[in-house]
């Protein structure tokens, strides 16, 4: 679902949008550093087994955060069902492109 556009003159909406975009990937209030150098990441909700926090080394925490960042130029949009690339019913659902017509009569660049 796409959010509605924000008018530039609506300062309250622009401020709310900027705060949303600039927020950190996880709450700093849930992070704490132990005396031995380990990082404690508190969970939002307790797990079924009762776990309330995860203890990681600083490098492990960075590695886990790094795994969440997609590589450059990685397509995040995936199509499933009839919109998937190899779906048998895709041709029935997705409209075909209109044939390109050359109105000026000039040859295409690809042929030269």
VEXPALUM-962478 format. One line per field, with one value per residue (C-alpha): residue number from 0; residue in three letters; x, y, z. Coordinates in steps of 0.02 Angstrom, whole numbers, plus 32768, in hexadecimal, padded with zeros to 4 digits. Layout:
residues N
k	(NUM, ...)
r	(ALA, ...)
c1	(X, ...)
c2	(Y, ...)
c3	(Z, ...)
***
This chain:
residues 112
k	(0, 1, 2, 3, 4, 5, 6, 7, 8, 9, 10, 11, 12, 13, 14, 15, 16, 17, 18, 19, 20, 21, 22, 23, 24, 25, 26, 27, 28, 29, 30, 31, 32, 33, 34, 35, 36, 37, 38, 39, 40, 41, 42, 43, 44, 45, 46, 47, 48, 49, 50, 51, 52, 53, 54, 55, 56, 57, 58, 59, 60, 61, 62, 63, 64, 65, 66, 67, 68, 69, 70, 71, 72, 73, 74, 75, 76, 77, 78, 79, 80, 81, 82, 83, 84, 85, 86, 87, 88, 89, 90, 91, 92, 93, 94, 95, 96, 97, 98, 99, 100, 101, 102, 103, 104, 105, 106, 107, 108, 109, 110, 111)
r	(UNK, UNK, UNK, UNK, UNK, UNK, UNK, UNK, UNK, UNK, UNK, UNK, UNK, UNK, UNK, UNK, UNK, UNK, UNK, UNK, UNK, UNK, UNK, UNK, UNK, UNK, UNK, UNK, UNK, UNK, UNK, UNK, UNK, UNK, UNK, UNK, UNK, UNK, UNK, UNK, UNK, UNK, UNK, UNK, UNK, UNK, UNK, UNK, UNK, UNK, UNK, UNK, UNK, UNK, UNK, UNK, UNK, UNK, UNK, UNK, UNK, UNK, UNK, UNK, UNK, UNK, UNK, UNK, UNK, UNK, UNK, UNK, UNK, UNK, UNK, UNK, UNK, UNK, UNK, UNK, UNK, UNK, UNK, UNK, UNK, UNK, UNK, UNK, UNK, UNK, UNK, UNK, UNK, UNK, UNK, UNK, UNK, UNK, UNK, UNK, UNK, UNK, UNK, UNK, UNK, UNK, UNK, UNK, UNK, UNK, UNK, UNK)
c1	(8000, 8046, 803D, 7FE4, 8054, 8088, 806C, 8107, 80A1, 8061, 80F3, 80AE, 80A0, 814E, 8197, 8141, 8181, 8234, 8233, 81F2, 8278, 8306, 82DB, 8360, 834C, 8332, 830C, 83A5, 8342, 8340, 83FF, 8475, 852D, 8565, 8607, 8658, 8639, 85A6, 850C, 8460, 83CF, 8328, 8297, 81F1, 818F, 81C5, 81DD, 8179, 820A, 8216, 82AB, 82A8, 8351, 83DC, 8494, 850A, 85BB, 85C6, 8603, 8573, 84F7, 8544, 8541, 8489, 845E, 84C5, 8461, 83C4, 840B, 83EB, 847E, 8487, 840E, 83B1, 82FB, 828F, 81EA, 81B7, 8120, 80C3, 802B, 7FEB, 8060, 80FB, 816D, 814F, 8097, 802D, 7F9F, 800C, 7FE3, 7F29, 7F40, 7FCC, 7F9C, 8007, 806D, 8026, 808E, 810A, 80E9, 816F, 8118, 81AB, 81E7, 829C, 82F8, 831C, 83CA, 83DA, 83E0, 8475)
c2	(8000, 80A7, 813B, 81D7, 8263, 82EB, 839F, 840A, 8492, 841B, 8431, 83B6, 832A, 8350, 834D, 82A6, 825C, 8297, 824D, 81A8, 81A0, 81CF, 8154, 80D2, 801C, 7FE6, 8040, 8078, 8065, 7FA8, 7FA1, 7F9B, 7F72, 7EFA, 7F0E, 7E7F, 7EDB, 7E71, 7EC8, 7EA1, 7EB8, 7EBA, 7E72, 7ECB, 7E34, 7D9E, 7D01, 7C63, 7C18, 7CB2, 7D05, 7DC1, 7DF4, 7DB7, 7DC8, 7DE2, 7E1A, 7EC4, 7E73, 7DF5, 7E83, 7EE0, 7E41, 7E26, 7EDA, 7ECF, 7E37, 7EA3, 7F21, 7EEE, 7EF5, 7F86, 7F81, 7EEC, 7EE4, 7EDE, 7EC6, 7E11, 7DD5, 7D37, 7CDA, 7D0B, 7DA1, 7D34, 7D32, 7C7A, 7C6D, 7C15, 7C92, 7D2F, 7D51, 7D56, 7DD2, 7E49, 7EBA, 7EAE, 7F43, 7F9D, 7F84, 8011, 807A, 80E1, 8185, 81EB, 8168, 816D, 80C7, 8088, 809A, 7FE0, 7FB9, 802A)
c3	(8000, 7FCD, 8043, 8006, 7FC7, 8041, 8010, 8026, 807B, 8103, 817C, 81FE, 817C, 8136, 81E5, 820C, 8167, 8188, 8237, 81F1, 8169, 81DF, 826A, 8296, 825F, 8313, 83B3, 8411, 84B3, 8496, 8483, 8516, 852D, 85B3, 8615, 85B4, 850E, 84D6, 848E, 84D6, 845E, 84B8, 8457, 843C, 8478, 84DC, 8473, 8497, 84F7, 8567, 8512, 852F, 84E7, 8477, 84A7, 8413, 83F7, 83A2, 8300, 8302, 8315, 8283, 8219, 823E, 8216, 8177, 813F, 8140, 80C4, 800F, 7F96, 7F1B, 7E88, 7ED5, 7EA1, 7F3D, 7EE0, 7EC3, 7E63, 7E94, 7E54, 7DA8, 7DA1, 7DB5, 7D1B, 7CF2, 7D1D, 7C99, 7CB3, 7CAA, 7BF3, 7C1E, 7CAB, 7C75, 7BE2, 7B47, 7B0C, 7A76, 79D9, 79C6, 792D, 78D9, 78AC, 786E, 77F0, 782C, 783D, 78EC, 7938, 7957, 789D, 787C)
***
